[in-house]
Amino acid sequence: MSVRAEPIGVAMLGAAFMGRAHAHALRILGGPAGPGGPGDAAPPRLEVLVGRDAERAATAAAGLGFARSTTDWQAAIADPAVHLFDDVGPNDQHAEPIIAAARAGKHVLCEKPLGRTADEAHAMWTAAHEAGVVHATAFNHRWLAAVRHAHDLIAAGRIGAVRHVRVRYLQDWLADPDAPWSWRLSRERSGSGVIGDLGSHLVDLCRHLVGEIDEVSALTRTWTTERPGGTVDVDDSVDATLTFAGGATGTLSASRVSHGRVNSLTLEITGESGTILFDLERLNELRLIVAGEPSTEQGLRTILVTDPGHPFLRDWWPPGHTLGWDVGFVHELHHVLQAIRTGEPITPLGADFEDGYRAAEVCDALVRSAAGGRPVRPVYRAVGA
């Protein structure tokens, strides 16, 4: 019989959409053994929820399962019951609390984009590295079963050397010009618009599945500059070409003004001997064609990634029973907790702060390319440089 490790106390800054997703995953991991259970990871203990408003924070803490709440993130970091500081707050609330938490010896998990700029992300990576704590950037799409299967197929050479990549992430919540202003539309608070919000996911998937990005050429647009509640000074859409260190080329497109696209993320990766397609709206499926292997009349065959041999499925349901979007967060948080308990690395399957920083360098390059109307090569710095 295995011995469960001592629980890991968690403080979380933020209680909105991403806060609910992280708390949901933590509750599953802290529950009894079963599908998605903690296995050999140290179970989490939800200690402190940090919010801006005391009354709302207390209500959110009770609803999400935290023992208590506070409006003071410094007090949460100083709490000896807290071992992991999970920052899911707005982008302008990432750097200062995360750096302070790392320097206090707390392990750190931060939502994407890691920083509003590459400089900010680099400072966060440096602090965590120097403190010797576990650090992870929450790129949750890495942890979907179909995406992991795509990663494994590419790494095994199933489609040969990658030649071309097409990634796209489209939403419609700003398609209406009368949609209200939010912090995501402020450069000061968010760093960039759709580039950091949706584009960072695409950049991370490209890096994770294909390799480092050497050069970008981007075109951005802000289609509505004034919205109820404020002025918009970030990008609504971006279209870009990419060049990879391994020689592949690609295209990247992201938009928050695409009518009818609520949360549409697609990727298509073509190698010298095959193609892989993934669609987030059909997240349990991976479409594949490999030269010389059986296929449908249309070429691509569909793999339903719900067999025990597929990534993560051994911990869940019988074959044919699909998983939901939220399960990616369960896998992600399980990996972080396991790294804290055993010292195993976050990378290469997970994203650490170096990955978050490198994605930020590419996002900054997209911003500079669009502003200057020219290709830009990201320059990647070492830790502490």
matplotlib code that plots the C-alpha trace (Angstrom):
import matplotlib.pyplot as plt

x = [0.0, 1.4, 1.9, 0.4, 2.7, 1.9, -0.7, 0.6, -1.0, -2.1, -2.8, -4.5, -4.6, -7.8, -11.2, -12.7, -12.8, -9.3, -9.6, -12.7, -10.8, -7.8, -9.8, -12.0, -8.8, -7.4, -10.6, -10.5, -6.9, -7.6, -10.5, -10.6, -8.7, -10.4, -10.4, -8.1, -7.1, -3.8, -2.1, 1.4, 1.3, 1.1, -2.5, -3.4, -5.0, -6.8, -5.6, -6.0, -7.8, -6.6, -9.1, -9.3, -12.7, -12.9, -16.6, -16.4, -13.2, -14.8, -17.8, -15.6, -13.4, -16.4, -17.7, -14.3, -13.3, -10.6, -10.2, -10.0, -9.6, -7.6, -7.1, -3.4, -1.3, 1.8, 0.1, -0.8, 2.8, 4.0, 1.6, 3.6, 0.7, 1.2, 3.7, 2.4, 1.4, -1.0, -1.5, -4.5, -5.1, -5.0, -1.7, -0.6, -0.9, 1.6, 5.1, 5.2, 3.4, 5.1, 8.6, 7.8, 6.5, 9.5, 11.9, 9.9, 10.6, 7.1, 6.7, 4.9, 2.4, 1.3, -1.4, -0.4, 0.9, 3.6, 4.5, 3.0, 6.4, 9.4, 11.4, 8.8, 8.6, 12.4, 12.5, 10.0, 11.9, 15.2, 13.6, 12.2, 15.4, 17.5, 15.2, 15.3, 11.6, 9.3, 7.9, 5.3, 3.5, -0.2, -0.4, -3.3, -3.7, -0.5, -2.4, -5.3, -5.0, -5.2, -2.5, -0.2, -0.9, 0.1, 3.2, 4.1, 3.5, 5.6, 8.4, 8.4, 8.8, 5.4, 4.9, 8.6, 10.3, 7.8, 7.5, 4.5, 2.4, -1.0, -2.4, -5.5, -7.4, -10.6, -13.2, -16.1, -16.6, -15.4, -17.2, -19.9, -18.4, -20.7, -19.2, -17.9, -14.3, -12.3, -8.7, -7.8, -8.2, -5.6, -1.9, -0.8, -2.8, -2.5, 0.7, -0.9, -4.4, -5.1, -1.4, -0.8, -4.3, -4.8, -1.6, 0.5, -1.3, -0.6, 3.1, 3.4, 1.8, 4.2, 7.2, 6.0, 5.1, 7.5, 10.4, 11.8, 10.6, 13.3, 11.4, 8.0, 6.2, 2.9, 0.0, -2.4, -5.6, -7.6, -11.1, -12.8, -10.9, -13.6, -15.9, -18.3, -16.1, -12.8, -10.3, -8.8, -5.1, -4.3, -4.7, -8.1, -6.5, -3.2, -2.1, 1.5, 4.0, 6.5, 9.9, 11.2, 14.7, 14.3, 13.4, 9.6, 7.4, 4.0, 1.1, -0.6, -3.9, -5.8, -8.8, -11.3, -13.7, -14.6, -18.4, -19.6, -16.3, -16.8, -13.5, -12.1, -8.5, -7.2, -3.8, -2.5, 1.0, 2.4, 5.5, 7.4, 5.3, 2.0, -0.3, -1.9, -5.0, -6.5, -9.7, -10.4, -14.1, -13.6, -11.0, -11.1, -10.2, -7.0, -7.0, -4.0, -2.8, 0.5, 1.9, 1.5, -1.0, -4.7, -6.9, -10.4, -11.7, -11.0, -7.5, -7.4, -8.6, -9.9, -8.4, -10.6, -8.1, -10.1, -8.3, -6.2, -3.0, -3.7, -2.2, -3.8, -6.7, -5.5, -6.7, -10.1, -13.0, -13.5, -12.7, -14.9, -15.9, -14.7, -13.0, -13.8, -11.8, -11.5, -9.5, -6.5, -6.2, -6.3, -3.4, -1.5, -2.0, -1.2, 2.1, 3.0, 2.2, 4.2, 7.2, 6.9, 6.8, 9.5, 11.7, 11.0, 11.2, 8.2, 9.7, 9.7, 6.1, 5.0, 5.8, 8.1, 8.9, 11.6, 8.8, 6.6, 9.5, 10.3, 6.7, 6.7, 9.7, 7.8, 4.7, 6.9, 8.4, 4.9, 4.1, 7.3, 6.9, 3.4, 4.5, 7.5, 6.1, 9.0, 10.1, 11.6, 13.8, 13.2, 16.3, 16.3, 18.2, 19.7, 18.4, 19.7, 21.0]
y = [0.0, 3.4, 6.1, 9.5, 12.4, 15.3, 17.7, 20.7, 24.0, 26.2, 29.9, 31.2, 34.8, 35.4, 33.8, 34.5, 32.1, 30.7, 30.6, 28.3, 26.1, 25.7, 25.2, 22.6, 20.7, 21.0, 19.7, 16.6, 16.0, 16.4, 13.9, 10.1, 7.8, 7.3, 8.9, 11.8, 11.1, 12.2, 8.8, 9.3, 13.1, 15.0, 16.0, 19.7, 21.5, 24.7, 27.2, 30.8, 32.6, 36.2, 38.7, 42.5, 42.8, 41.2, 40.2, 38.8, 37.0, 35.4, 34.3, 32.9, 31.1, 29.3, 28.4, 27.1, 25.2, 27.4, 27.4, 31.2, 34.4, 37.6, 40.8, 40.8, 38.5, 39.3, 37.7, 34.7, 34.3, 34.6, 32.0, 28.9, 26.6, 27.7, 25.8, 26.6, 30.1, 29.8, 33.2, 33.3, 37.0, 39.7, 40.0, 43.1, 41.0, 38.3, 39.7, 41.3, 38.5, 35.7, 37.1, 37.7, 34.2, 32.6, 34.7, 33.5, 29.9, 29.1, 27.0, 29.0, 28.4, 31.3, 31.6, 32.7, 35.0, 34.8, 38.5, 41.5, 41.7, 39.4, 41.6, 41.0, 37.3, 37.1, 38.7, 36.1, 33.2, 34.6, 34.9, 31.4, 29.9, 31.7, 30.6, 27.0, 26.5, 24.6, 27.0, 26.3, 28.4, 27.3, 26.5, 24.1, 22.9, 20.8, 18.6, 17.5, 13.9, 14.5, 17.2, 14.9, 12.1, 14.5, 15.4, 11.7, 11.0, 13.9, 13.1, 9.4, 10.6, 9.3, 12.1, 12.7, 16.0, 18.9, 21.1, 23.3, 24.5, 26.2, 27.3, 29.4, 30.6, 32.5, 33.9, 36.3, 38.1, 41.4, 41.0, 43.4, 46.9, 47.7, 44.9, 46.5, 47.5, 45.2, 45.1, 42.8, 45.8, 47.9, 47.7, 48.8, 46.0, 43.2, 43.9, 43.2, 42.1, 39.0, 38.3, 37.6, 36.3, 33.7, 34.0, 32.9, 29.6, 29.1, 30.1, 27.6, 24.8, 25.5, 25.5, 22.3, 20.3, 21.6, 23.6, 27.1, 30.0, 31.9, 34.7, 36.2, 38.6, 39.9, 42.1, 43.3, 45.3, 47.1, 47.2, 49.1, 51.7, 53.0, 50.7, 51.4, 52.0, 52.8, 53.2, 50.1, 50.3, 46.7, 44.4, 42.7, 40.4, 39.1, 37.2, 36.1, 33.9, 31.9, 30.4, 27.6, 26.7, 23.3, 24.7, 24.5, 27.4, 28.2, 30.6, 31.9, 33.6, 34.8, 37.0, 38.0, 39.5, 36.4, 36.1, 32.6, 31.4, 31.1, 29.3, 27.8, 26.5, 24.5, 23.2, 21.4, 20.1, 18.6, 16.6, 14.9, 11.8, 12.8, 15.4, 15.8, 17.9, 18.9, 20.9, 22.0, 21.8, 18.1, 17.7, 13.9, 13.5, 13.6, 13.4, 11.7, 10.6, 8.9, 7.8, 4.1, 3.6, 2.9, 6.0, 7.1, 8.1, 11.7, 10.8, 11.7, 9.1, 10.0, 8.7, 8.9, 9.2, 7.3, 4.0, 3.0, 3.3, 6.9, 9.7, 10.0, 7.7, 5.0, 7.3, 7.9, 6.0, 2.8, 3.0, 5.3, 7.6, 11.1, 13.6, 17.3, 20.5, 20.8, 17.6, 19.4, 21.4, 18.3, 16.8, 20.1, 20.6, 16.9, 17.4, 20.4, 18.7, 15.7, 17.9, 19.5, 16.1, 14.3, 17.0, 15.7, 18.5, 20.4, 20.2, 18.9, 17.8, 20.8, 24.4, 26.1, 29.8, 29.5, 28.3, 31.2, 33.6, 32.3, 32.5, 36.1, 36.8, 35.5, 37.6, 40.7, 40.0, 39.8, 43.2, 44.7, 43.2, 44.5, 48.0, 48.1, 46.3, 44.0, 40.5, 40.2, 37.6, 36.9, 37.1, 34.5, 35.4, 33.0, 33.1, 36.1, 37.8]
z = [0.0, -1.0, 1.5, 0.7, 1.0, 3.3, 1.8, -0.1, 1.1, -1.8, -1.9, -5.0, -6.2, -8.2, -8.3, -11.7, -14.7, -14.3, -10.6, -10.8, -13.3, -11.0, -7.9, -9.6, -10.5, -7.0, -5.4, -7.7, -6.8, -3.2, -3.3, -2.9, -5.2, -8.6, -12.0, -12.1, -8.4, -6.9, -7.4, -6.0, -6.0, -2.8, -2.3, -2.2, 0.7, -0.3, 2.3, 1.2, -1.6, -2.3, -3.7, -4.1, -2.2, 1.3, 1.0, -2.5, -1.6, 1.4, -0.7, -3.4, -0.9, 0.5, -2.9, -4.2, -1.1, 0.4, 4.2, 4.4, 2.3, 2.4, 0.4, 1.2, -1.1, 1.0, 4.1, 2.0, 0.9, 4.5, 5.8, 6.8, 5.8, 2.1, 0.0, -3.5, -4.7, -7.7, -9.5, -11.8, -11.5, -14.2, -16.1, -14.1, -10.9, -12.0, -11.6, -8.2, -6.2, -8.0, -7.5, -3.8, -3.4, -5.1, -2.9, 0.1, -0.9, -2.2, -5.3, -8.0, -10.7, -12.9, -15.6, -19.1, -20.3, -17.7, -17.9, -19.7, -21.6, -22.1, -19.6, -16.9, -17.7, -17.6, -14.2, -12.9, -14.3, -12.8, -9.4, -9.4, -10.7, -8.1, -5.3, -6.4, -6.3, -8.6, -11.2, -13.9, -16.5, -16.9, -20.6, -20.1, -23.7, -23.4, -20.9, -23.2, -24.2, -27.9, -27.8, -25.7, -28.3, -31.1, -29.2, -28.8, -32.5, -33.7, -31.2, -32.5, -36.1, -37.1, -39.6, -40.4, -40.1, -39.7, -42.7, -42.1, -39.2, -39.2, -35.8, -35.2, -32.1, -32.7, -30.3, -30.7, -27.3, -28.8, -32.2, -31.0, -31.0, -28.0, -25.9, -22.7, -21.9, -19.6, -18.3, -21.2, -23.5, -21.7, -22.7, -19.2, -17.5, -20.1, -22.0, -25.4, -26.6, -28.5, -28.9, -25.2, -24.5, -27.3, -29.3, -26.4, -26.3, -30.0, -29.6, -26.7, -28.7, -31.6, -29.4, -27.6, -30.7, -33.3, -31.8, -31.3, -33.4, -35.2, -36.9, -37.1, -39.5, -38.1, -39.0, -36.2, -36.2, -33.5, -35.0, -32.2, -30.3, -28.0, -26.0, -23.2, -20.2, -21.8, -24.7, -26.4, -27.0, -27.8, -30.7, -31.6, -34.2, -35.4, -38.5, -38.8, -40.5, -38.6, -39.2, -37.0, -36.0, -37.6, -41.0, -40.8, -41.7, -40.3, -40.0, -36.8, -36.6, -33.5, -33.1, -30.5, -33.1, -35.1, -35.3, -34.4, -33.0, -29.3, -28.4, -31.6, -31.4, -34.3, -35.3, -38.4, -38.5, -41.8, -41.9, -44.8, -44.5, -42.8, -41.2, -37.8, -37.1, -33.8, -33.1, -29.5, -30.1, -30.7, -28.0, -27.7, -31.4, -33.3, -37.1, -38.7, -42.1, -42.6, -46.0, -46.5, -43.6, -43.9, -44.2, -45.0, -48.5, -47.5, -46.4, -42.8, -40.2, -36.8, -33.6, -30.5, -27.7, -25.1, -24.9, -21.8, -23.9, -24.8, -22.6, -19.2, -19.9, -17.5, -14.7, -16.0, -17.6, -19.7, -23.4, -25.5, -22.6, -23.4, -21.2, -20.8, -21.2, -17.4, -17.2, -18.8, -15.6, -13.5, -15.4, -15.2, -11.4, -10.8, -12.6, -10.6, -7.3, -8.3, -9.1, -5.7, -4.0, -6.0, -7.5, -11.0, -13.6, -15.0, -18.5, -21.1, -21.0, -18.8, -19.3, -16.7, -16.4, -19.1, -21.5, -20.3, -20.9, -24.3, -25.4, -24.2, -26.4, -29.4, -28.4, -28.0, -31.5, -33.0, -31.4, -32.8, -36.2, -36.6, -35.4, -37.7, -40.7, -40.9, -39.9, -36.3, -34.8, -31.1, -29.0, -26.2, -23.0, -20.5, -16.9, -15.0, -18.1]

ax = plt.figure().add_subplot(projection="3d")
ax.plot(x, y, z, "-o")
ax.set_aspect("equal")
plt.show()
